[in-house]
Amino acid sequence: MAALIAQNLAPIMFAMLIVFMLLGYPVAFALAANGLLFFVVAVELSPYAPQTITLSWPLLQALPERVFGTMANEVLLAIPFFTFMGLILERSGMAEDLLDTIGQLFGTVRGGLAYAVIFVGALLAATTGVVAASVISMGLISLPIMLRYGYDRRLAAGVIAASGTLAQIIPPSLVLIVMADQLGRSVGDMYEGAFVPGLLLSGLYASFVFLVTRFAPQAAPGLPVEAIGFREPSGARGVWQLGVLVAFSAGVATLLMRQTEIKAGADFVILTICVATVVALVCALLNRFLGARRIVLSGALTLALLAAYVALADSGHEALGLGADVLAAGALYAFIVGLLERLTGVRLVSCMAEQVTFSMVPPLLLIFLVLGTIFLGVATPTEGGAMGAMGAIALAALKRRLERNPKRFSFAILRHATETTAKLSAFALFIVIGARVFSLTFYGINGHLWVEHLLTSMPGGHLGFLVFVNVLIFLLAFFLDFFELAFIIIPLIGPAAEKLGIDLIWLGVMLGVNMQTSFMHPPFGFALFYLRSVAPKLAYLDKVTGKRMEPITSAQIYWGAIPFVVIQIIMVAAIIAFPGLVTRDKAAAPALDATAIDRQMDNLDTPGAGLPDLGLPQSKL
């Protein structure tokens, strides 16, 4: 009996871990206790299975070193930085400004508020990476408005919860940081791989809303005209002026970026968006603050920059630089706007265009500060997170200064964000430490080989492996948080996937999309709990219309989440079917010249022999 237990200690240990968690013990302590308990059992049973169990009492001395190695992991340090950045943005009201402005922009379109929530959810995901901040912000701001104007409660709840979970797959996602760490891959590569799937998932959400508006238009009505603000003196909305400003800014940004060495990829997209944002900001600022003198001043600035360009071209020197190009484009636009308004009376920069520009600048600049520096290789994800945290503080302080509103940024906001970040970071760190204790024993009894053999022997080859793993993650997501899934399951899946020749970046992004469902699964999805905490539980009187509004029930929230869980599953299937969605930018492995290698080996003993060119890529370090 003892020999039989010793030979099958790995599956017994894994089964006991599941029992501990089903009994309700905290995951971190269940992992650590299970690891220590079975360490004792394994050492005592090692004589019965010396080839399977390689543990001994002196090996326990390696445990403190493993714990210290976890605490010294610089990649995981990005988690508190991104969490802190998201909380500052949420508490300072920048998310509220963004939701209000984009809601006004899309308001009259059928389903416009739902489109605005998806758009803002994607934008907040790209700046915060924190699901709780996104869901709570949109639940507090958008949900009352959607209920006021007759949105179906299930659709409103589902859109808000699903858009909040985009923070799990759109960089800088916390789950992608953990996934990269556990799979031993670069966080930057994981971010680049997830860029297109994240945007595509946002598009699928918007497509679902479009279908709802086509087949059930009463479920997502447009806002009445009188509810739309930011109007022109004539009463017009000024949306076409925003389109002109966007087209001009995008054209200038694309033209300027085409003159650089970056021609394609996620870094090209991020930098183009950043340059376009700055161009639009310069146009809006010059239009607002130059006033009636903008024709003269902007014209003079344009002529001065043009003269500088001509002088430099004649002398053979380089151009003034990207900053001067952007300033020249803004000055030229302000000059054209002022001239047209003077001659025809038509405004090319409307109130709506200015408001959207000023609301979009903070998040878009943070996206560049974080993702742009990471994709360009200027900063590591940890350094990018640190810059993002400082950028969020600076923007919040600037908002307070400009608006003279202490609610934008205060010591209380800073303290709340710091305390919440510390709690989440401690939660993640305890799970990592528990997982280290568990893995020390599990690997010592060859548990990883048992899991690897189990997964690699699945029928169907690669496809069978991927289907089984995704179904397993989907089912476990009913009971486990994404942190728990990433620290417990992914280290066991990774080696088997690598042995099968599966790209781990592709696998990581695929499982990241799958883990989104852990936030949306009824009845344990955390996004649903976040929304439940801010959704009205009792009937109330609407402040604007004075009508009695019925509360949102938990059943309505759960039913609203189901279509979006199905969409997430469809996205997982699309990534399996089309790996190029993730691996499109990965260069092919360099071909090695075997003859050149043999020749070089023969020349190693020859004094002064030089190294031939083997066709290997040059290091960027």
Buried (B, 14 or more C-beta within 10 A) or exposed (E): EEEEEBBBBBEBBBEBBEEBBEEEBBBBEBBBBBBBBBBEBBBEBBEBBEEBBBBEEEBBEEBEEEBEEBEEBEBBBBBBBBBBBBBBBBBBBBBBBBBBBBBBBBBBBBBBBBBBBBBBBBBBBBBBBBBBBBBBBBBBBBBBBBBBBEBBBBBBBBBBBBBBBBBBBBBBBBBBBBBBBBBEBBBBBBBBBBBBBBBBBBEBBBEBBBEBBEEEEEBBBBBEEEBBEBBEEEEBBBBEBBEBBBEBBBEBBEEBBEEEEBEEBBBBBBBBBBBBBBBBBBBBBBBBEBEEEBBEBBBEBBEEBEEBBEEEEEEEEEEBEBEEBBBBBBBBBBBBBBBBBEEEEEBBBBBBBBBBBBBBBBBBBBBBBBBBBBBBEEBBBBBBBBBBBBBBBBBBBEBBEEEEEEEBBBEEBBEBBBEBBEEBBEBBBBBBBBBBBBBBBBBBBBBBBBBBEBBBEBEEEEEEBBBBBBEBBBEBBEBBBBBBBBBBBBBBBBBBBBEBEBBBBBBBBBBBBBBBBBBBBBEBBBBBBBBBEBBEEEEBEEEEEEEEBEEBBBEBBBBBBBBBBEBBBEBBBBBBEEBEBBBBBBEEEEEEBEEBEEEBEEBEEEEEEEEEEEEEEEEEE
